[in-house]
């Protein structure tokens, strides 16, 4: 039997919220606990040899746990170490400082968004061409699929060198790598979506003498929206990976990839994990933005009559 407070409107909302938060909180608590245990296990050899004076140092297990959770260069940082580094990296430096994680995040986000826009446009154009030209599908679709079998780590240096020789530096080369990973899910999903309208719907527009452009705008594109937005969520996450990977072989001075590379040079594992956490946060924010755009677009979508 449900508690009495759940009979009110606010009570029902709190009850629903509690049941939504409880599973997530439970899993998160288990993961954090396992993380702390993993930090003890992985950092213990170094802590014993370098800090506690070896196996005969006269230390207790409490000393070992405290040491493994406070090492400057741990194998696996404890969660609170990452949280502290994030706090200092975000708030203790000006937003335009090379030491500010916010500046690196903004740099990567800029390349990701530009690549996402370019990849989406390329995917839409390819899908429209494939749907309206069966010959183009046979000629292009195999190459589109084959392009995704090439590892981005292999193609990124080639693209960056070629674009650099043409005088294209900065954000654009990274955006091109991001676009390379973005366009494929959009193309595949939109080909399916543009073909989603039923025959009776296409014949209705045919009776009104609608041309291909009118059919595309009034029927095919609205019908393809439910296919498009899931692909966009995949594309923007892939684009973020592409932007970070593109920052690695260039020796970039800014960006989350540059932060990862610099931290690895100096063995600063705490900063490496901070950059990884910030990458995950950026990915969640960008995906949530696409989901919000999806809600707005599908809410205003008008069915074809």
FENFEN-V142650 format. One record per helix or strand. SS is the DSSP state (H for helix, E for strand). FROM is the first residue (numbers start at 1). LEN is the number of residues. If there is no record, write none. Layout:
[[SS	FROM	LEN] [SS	FROM	LEN]]
This chain:
[[H	4	4] [H	9	42] [H	61	8] [H	79	13] [H	101	32] [H	134	14] [H	152	14] [H	171	24] [H	199	9] [H	212	37] [H	256	10] [H	269	31]]
